[in-house]
Every structure is written in C-alpha cells, then in structure tokens.
Amino acid sequence: MKPIVLILLCALFFACLPALSEGESSLYVRKIENLPDDFIFGMDASSVIALEDSGVKYYDFDGNEEDVFKVLAASGITHIRVRIWNHPYNMAGNGYGGGNNDIEKAVKIGQRATKYGMKLIANFHYSDFWADPGKQMVPVAWAGMEIEEKTEALYNYTRDCLVKLKDAGVDVGMVQVGNETNGRMCGEKTWFNIQYLMQAGAKATREIYPDALVALHFANPEKADSYATYAKKMDYYKVDYDVFASSYYPYWHGTLENLANVLTDIANTYGKKVMVMETSYAYTAEDTDFYGNTISDGGAIIKSYPFTVQGQANNIIDITDTLVNKTPAGIGVVYWEGTWISVGTESWEKNNEKWETYGSGWASSYAKTYDANDAGKYFGGNAVDNQAMFDASGHPLKSLKVFKLMREGNEIAPAADALEDVNMICDLNAPLNLPKTVNAVMTDNTKKALPVTWNLTDEMDRKMHASGPKQYVIEGEAGGMTARAYVSMIEYNYLADYSFEEGGKNWVFTDLNKADELYIEDKKTDSLTGTKHAHFWSAKKNSVEFTLEQTLTDLPGGKYTLTASIMGGDAGNTEIYCYIKIGDEIIAKAPMTITSYGNWNTGKTDAVVYSGSGKITAGVYVKCEGSGNGAWGKIDDMMLNSIK
C-alpha cells in the first residue's frame, strides 16, 4: 500500500470518530419507539447573551471553544426558545436581570439559532419581567389601560416584534402568547379580558408568520380540573391557537401518567396539539455560583431520579416517551434554560458585579422598581445552575447527547448510578432501626437493593433520642457510594394519620361557609413532612371557614398538648387556631397565622388534663376573609403528645 493511500484511510478513520463516540457514550439511553422525524426537541437559551457578556464561554464535546448554538444543533436540538419582555429596564436604563430579554436580544438569539438550522420559539410574557402562575404584571407602558386599549397595544407590540424577527431573517416556528397563564395575564384576572389579549397575539402571529404554530402555555398539570377549565374557556371564547402547552417539572407537577391523561383529554376534546413547553432536572445538588439553588438535597421535593447526569437524561427520556407513545397529539419537549450556568466560581462579590452589570442573574437590584415584593427582596444569581446541561466551566454534559441518542438508543449494560435516599420517622421513645439495604438506582432507572453500613454510633443514637424532635442526616456506604438517611425524631403522637399520608381517613372536614376546595392533597413540595397535607382554597371573600377534627375515645388519662402547622397566602383578616376539645367544650387553644408560601407557622396549646373517659377531640379552626385571588393554605403535622 502506498503511503498516500494509508494517510487517506487514516484521515477517514479519524473523521468517523466523533460519530462513533456518540454511539459509544456511557450514557444509558433506551430507544424511543415511534419517535417522529419532526418531533420538537427544544432548548430555552434565553440567558446566553447576558452570560457571554459576563465572560462565560461554551465548548463542544471535544473541549474546543464553540458557539453554544452550534453545539445545541449538533446535539439534536431543533428549536430554541427565548422569552421576550416588553422593557426589562428601569428609567436609568439598568436591566432587571434574567438575561434582560427584550426583543433586541431575541433577534440576536434567533439569528444564531437560524444560522445552525434551528427554529425559534418566541415566548412573549407580555410583562416587563418574569410572568408565571404567581404573577402576571402589566408592562409599565400599558399600566392603567382599559382592555380595549391594552388589546390594541398588545397586537401592535407583538406584530412589531415579529416584523423585527422576520426582517432579521429569523426562522420562527412557534409563537407563545403568554407564559404560564393560569387564569391571569398581563395584569388581567378574568378570562373574558384575557381572551382578547390572546386573540390579539394570535392575530399578529398569523399575519407575520402564517406558518408558525400559535401556542398557549399553562402550568400545574397535576390540577387536572384546572387544565380542563383552561381548555374549555379557550374553546368557549374561540381563541385561535394550535398548541396547548404545559410546564412539567417532576418535582412539583405530579406523575407522567397524569400528564398524559390530562393532555390527551384536551387534544381529543378540542383537536389541539399538545407539548411540554418547560422541563428540567438537576444533575447535581451542588451550587456553583454562591446563590442558593431552587432544587437541592434534603427531602423537600419529589426526587423522581437521582441528581446525576444520567438522572437528568432519564427525565428527558421518560417525558419524550410519554409525549410520543402515551399522548397521541404530543409534538415536542422543551428543556428550560439548559445553557444557564454560573458566571463565575470565585466569589459571590465578583459574580454579583456581573449579575448587576449584565443581567446574568435571575434578578438585579434594579428590578425592585417593577417587582418590589419578589425581585426587590431576593435579587441575585442563578438558582438553576445545577439544572443546566453544561457544567460550570461551559463544557456540555453527556446528558445533552440524549436528544440524538433517543432515536437509535444506547442500551448499554446498566450500572449503579446513585443510591436512593432513605426517609424515616422515629419515635423518641422507640429504637431507631435503620434499613439493612438501600436501593441503588441503575442507569436504566431500575432499582437494585444493596447491603448498607451506616455510620451511626451508640453515642449518636443516644443524643438523637435525648435531644427532642429534630431531623438528622445519617450517612453510610453501599456499593462504594454514599448512602443518606433523613431521620425525623418525633414525640409519640396519639393521633392517627397525623401527617395525612393515609389520605385523611381519620379526619373530618366541616365546611362552615361553602369553601371551593377542602381535601387531602398529595404534593410533597407543599407538605411539611411526607407528601400529603390538608388543603383549602376559595375564590370568594369570607368563604373560607371550616374545622378539621379527629376524635378519640380510647386515650389513656393524662396531660396532653396539641401542635399543628399551617402555611398559605392571600388570607386577609383571619381567625385561626388549633384546639383540644373534651366532650363538646374547647379546653385549650393556640393561635396560628398565615403569612406566605413555604412559611410554616406552628401553634401549640397549653397542657390539658384528660381523665381517660369520654371523647377528646383535636382540631383546627380556620376562618379567612381572603384577598387577591382568594385565601388558600395547607395544614400538616397534627400532634397530640402526652407530657409528664
């Protein structure tokens, strides 16, 4: 063989290596059967420009610095999603943060996406800053407008923005009219007004990008009745749209089976396409930018997968499979802000300067002029850097390969990926019996029990039992990996189903004023312990008034106290207390208050003496005037404890 021929063959061989390395990835990926060629694999990359201005660099899988949009396209991403705020700046021109995403940035991002063959999803928030189920603030320029004037302003604004995108040569494949519009949008709170705004956005889209899909976007699919209501309202008002899009974060939004059922019902009833417009998952519990993360270890959320690169990929695989094979009208999945990484790992001070200057944190201090109650108090960095698909130095994670690999599969031999957390409750007066095995979560998301050795000494055990109610983290080892048991030490509780984990069968709601919702809810993020709690909500003022009680007839004589915990919001004037009743008389009660989401307030009664005969009742009384969208709240951990 001549030397020149050998050189050519070697060149061909090495040219094939990148493609081979894709197939030989250590990432386990099962093939998604029936995956359409035109299925949308989207990536929200709204913050890229602000990050690059802050000095962030991105790399390809070979370690070469590269345009992040080229890396995304090569990884199988078909659409880039970008949020668009009307005017995310104060009067001095300082940006609010979150990428400072106005139409000018959307044009730049759209041009880069188009350059690499990807379509743009233009996500209009119709706000000057973040719009989500908790807030839908009107842009400053539209404040005080009546609905007719606001509708015209929204139409003109949408049309002008789309013209700018079209003139810049951006290939827009979808336009999202509003962001997570769960009954509110652009300052409006009635569907009668909201539908005018949606119609205006759709009209502008049809005129400028007639081939683009029009999407409406909602959140909280775990509330199936709410989704049914949204779709029914859209049909009633004959809103012009193509896609009913949902957020789906497995930490908060229920099961994939429920998601499939809810979206399939809407598609079948109204003939709409459906998709997941936002999802993400943590690949690590670690924070890299000195600003705390929304998701971390500790047991406060539903952890459907390990916080690993493989766990992140498995989230995408399962959602894709659900949309393709269990949701007939499913057209796509968009990963949220997979490019939003840390602007630096040296110090908070250096990062904060960049967040303030370039808007690369979730909010800058300047945002307080627009959103004083949220951004004005909690401005700072990136709370989702551990959910990106690039590491803190800008190198892509192996999970980014999942979008391509799902088409052919990469079903290598499963290996242990991480250990499943152990969550336990132990009575202070009972021995602590840690499990002898823990589950290893395999790369194919199956589980395998492994023997575990816990690092628990007799002295640690003694202190845990002697120190009163408290949660502890005990570490151990199994299969060469660190195991963790989250142990809650509690006083003996005489109430059955104290945390409502059994569905509240021992508890009785008594509705005193026709509240809209009184039930036991299964939602870990809204629970103090476990996954369930008692839930209440009502839209009308002065309609929240009820008791929640459990009566016992076989309690031994002695002294008892009752504690109960509550959190909620929009309560207005309230009268809330937990109480102990002997017979029909309240003997002791303790006041409780509602402040805001996640802020639990615990009431504890004085001790009462019970003779051991007759009935004794533990309960909570709640009365709320209500404000805003109506009073709501959660009750958890009702504890009837004996004292000496």
C-alpha positions, -999 to +999 in steps of 0.1 A: +000+000+000+014+034-009+019+059+019-006+084+005-033+058+005-026+049+041-028+086+051-061+090+034-075+059+051-063+072+085-080+105+078-112+088+070-110+067+102-104+097+124-132+116+107-155+089+118-145+090+155-170+117+166-199+098+152-187+066+168-182+083+202-218+094+201-230+058+199-204+046+224-215+071+250-215+059+286-250+074+289-277+047+290-305+057+266-333+035+256-346+039+221-380+058+219-401+038+195-423+057+170-404+089+175-414+112+146-387+128+125-403+162+131-407+159+169-396+191+185-366+189+208-364+225+222-339+243+244-347+275+262-315+295+259-328+330+268-298+340+291-270+331+267-261+367+256-261+380+292-239+351+302-215+357+273-213+394+282-204+382+317-174+363+303-190+328+300-176+306+273-190+274+259-173+243+245-181+213+223-177+177+234-141+177+222-132+206+245-130+232+218-145+267+224-176+269+202-208+288+196-232+272+220-260+272+194-238+251+171-233+227+200-270+225+206-279+219+170-252+192+167-268+176+198-302+172+182-319+204+193-344+215+167-359+247+183-345+275+205-370+291+229-364+327+240-385+348+264-394+383+254-401+411+279-415+444+269-390+467+286-369+450+313-351+482+323-356+510+349-357+546+339-319+549+340-316+520+316-303+495+341-315+459+333-338+439+356-318+407+351-329+373+340-310+379+307-325+414+302-345+396+275-361+423+252-368+419+215-333+430+205-318+400+224-345+378+209-334+389+174-297+381+181-305+347+196-329+340+167-303+348+141-278+324+157-304+297+160-314+301+124-278+300+113-275+264+126-308+252+112-330+256+143-363+273+145-372+299+172-400+297+197-408+333+205-421+334+241-440+366+248-445+372+285-464+405+280-447+418+311-415+438+318-402+409+338-410+374+349-445+362+343-456+329+359-486+315+378-477+336+408-475+370+390-486+384+357-477+421+359-487+446+333-459+463+315-453+499+328-461+514+294-496+497+294-505+504+331-539+519+335-551+509+300-587+497+296-589+462+280-597+476+245-566+499+245-544+472+260-556+447+234-546+471+206-512+477+223-505+440+226-514+434+190-492+462+178-463+452+201-465+415+190-467+425+153-437+449+156-416+423+174-424+396+148-416+421+120-382+427+135-375+390+137-387+384+101-366+413+088-336+398+106-341+365+088-351+346+119-369+313+112-398+314+138-415+281+141-438+289+171-451+319+189-461+316+225-489+340+235-483+345+272-463+325+297-479+301+323-512+320+321-532+302+348-561+325+349-541+357+348-522+375+320-507+410+316-524+423+347-558+409+337-576+384+360-607+374+341-609+350+311-633+375+294-604+400+292-575+375+288-591+360+257-590+394+240-553+396+246-547+360+234-567+367+203-546+398+196-513+379+199-526+351+176-538+376+150-504+393+148-487+359+145-509+348+116-502+380+098-464+380+100-455+343+104-485+324+089-468+291+090-458+294+127-477+275+153-495+296+180-491+281+215-508+289+248-489+280+278-501+268+312-486+253+344-496+228+371-509+198+352-513+180+385-545+201+388-564+182+361-597+201+367-579+235+362-564+224+329-599+212+317-612+246+327-585+265+308-591+245+276-629+249+279-625+286+283-603+288+252-629+269+233-658+289+246-642+322+235-630+306+203-594+316+209-573+310+178-544+287+187-527+254+177-508+241+207-519+236+243-485+237+260-477+227+296-449+231+320-439+198+336-413+198+364-414+163+381-405+179+414-439+196+416-462+186+388-474+151+395-470+119+375-463+114+339-494+092+337-515+122+349-497+145+324-505+121+295-542+118+306-547+155+310-531+165+277-548+136+258-582+146+271-576+182+259-563+171+225-592+147+219-618+171+231-606+202+212-584+189+184-553+206+196-516+197+195-500+193+229-465+196+242-443+201+273-430+237+269-408+236+300-390+209+320-356+205+337-339+183+362-308+187+385-277+168+375-261+177+409-272+190+443-242+213+444-243+251+439-216+267+418-223+305+419-228+313+456-265+318+452-287+291+465-305+267+442-342+261+439-336+223+439-311+206+462-309+176+486-328+174+518-361+157+511-383+187+504-392+177+469-402+147+448-369+132+437-380+111+407-345+104+396-310+108+412-294+142+409-269+129+383-262+134+346-279+101+340-309+111+361-312+143+341-312+123+309-338+098+322-361+127+330-360+138+293-363+102+280-394+094+301-411+127+292-404+121+255-417+086+256-448+099+273-454+126+247-447+102+218-463+069+229-489+079+255-501+112+243-512+108+206-512+146+198-478+152+215-454+172+193-424+181+214-405+188+246-385+219+255-358+219+281-358+251+302-326+272+303-302+243+298-274+268+289-279+290+321-247+283+340-226+302+366-209+334+356-180+326+379-169+302+407-145+325+426-168+345+449-202+360+454-188+395+452-174+390+417-205+373+405-228+399+419-210+426+399-217+407+368-253+399+377-259+436+383-240+448+352-251+423+326-284+409+340-270+374+341-286+365+375-323+358+379-329+394+390-308+425+397-314+451+424-328+474+397-358+452+393-372+464+426-388+494+408-410+470+390-413+439+413-406+451+448-422+422+466-401+395+449-371+406+429-368+436+452-362+414+481-345+383+467-325+396+437-292+378+429-278+350+409-287+318+392-309+294+412-309+267+385-273+263+375-274+227+388-301+220+362-282+232+332-269+208+305-234+224+307-211+223+337-199+254+355-170+258+331-192+257+300-185+221+288-215+201+277-227+173+300-232+138+285-269+142+291-270+167+262-264+137+238-298+123+249-318+141+222-299+123+194-294+090+212-332+085+218-336+080+181-314+049+179-309+040+216-277+034+235-288+005+257-255-005+273-253-027+303-270-009+333-247+002+361-254+017+395-258+055+391-267+066+427-283+055+459-319+062+467-324+084+498-340+069+529-367+089+547-377+078+581-398+089+611-387+076+646-405+080+679-383+095+706-393+066+729-387+038+703-355+023+690-341+036+657-339+007+632-322+018+600-327-004+570-302-031+562-303-024+525-307+006+503-318+008+467-292+016+440-308+035+411-294+020+379-286+039+348-318+024+332-338+038+362-344+003+376-335-004+413-313-029+429-311-035+467-276-033+482-263-040+517-256-008+536-233+000+565-245+031+585-221+055+603-243+055+635-226+052+668-243+044+701-235+079+713-251+095+682-282+073+688-284+083+724-282+120+716-308+117+689-333+103+713-324+128+741-325+160+721-362+162+713-379+165+679-354+172+652-343+159+617-309+142+613-289+131+583-271+098+588-246+087+562-235+052+553-218+032+525-233+008+500-216-004+468-188+021+471-213+050+472-225+073+500-259+065+514-281+090+533-309+085+557-331+115+566-344+107+601-371+128+617-373+122+655-408+129+669-427+126+701-452+099+703-484+111+687-517+097+697-535+110+665-539+085+637-526+096+603-512+128+619-495+138+586-523+128+563-502+102+545-530+077+547-554+101+529-570+116+560-595+088+567-595+096+604-601+133+599-633+152+593-636+185+575-667+205+585-673+233+559-690+263+576-692+287+547-690+269+513-653+269+505-644+259+470-618+233+480-613+212+512-594+180+507-563+160+513-537+169+487-508+148+476-480+173+468-446+169+485-434+205+479-464+218+498-461+194+527-443+199+560-434+162+562-443+133+538-461+141+506-497+148+518-514+175+538-549+191+543-556+217+516-580+246+514-588+273+489-617+295+479-621+323+454-648+344+472-641+366+502-653+353+535-660+318+521-631+301+539-644+289+573-641+253+584-629+229+611-606+198+607-610+173+635-601+139+648-620+124+678-605+098+701-624+077+727-597+053+739-570+077+750-554+069+784-558+095+811-530+121+815-518+155+803-517+164+766-507+192+743-517+197+707-495+212+680-505+219+644-488+236+615-502+258+587-490+279+558-507+297+530-515+331+515-540+357+503-557+353+536-566+389+546-580+391+581-580+357+598-590+338+629-571+305+630-563+283+660-557+247+669-577+233+699-584+204+722-620+197+730-632+174+758-667+164+751-682+195+733-662+221+752-629+237+739-605+233+769-574+248+752-565+265+720-534+282+704-534+309+677-519+303+643-511+326+614-508+325+576-481+346+560-468+333+527-459+302+507-434+279+525-435+298+558-450+273+582-465+285+615-469+261+644-494+265+672-491+246+705-518+245+731-513+246+769-515+212+785-549+198+793-558+171+818-579+142+805-595+117+828-594+089+804-632+087+799-654+104+773-644+117+739-614+141+733-611+160+700-581+175+684-588+201+657-580+233+638-604+261+631-597+283+601-615+315+591-601+338+564-616+370+549-595+364+518-578+388+495-564+388+459-574+355+443-589+341+475-575+326+506-556+293+504-535+272+527-521+238+538-523+221+572-499+194+583-484+175+612-512+175+638-495+162+670-513+152+702-485+144+727-485+133+763-464+153+788-453+145+823 
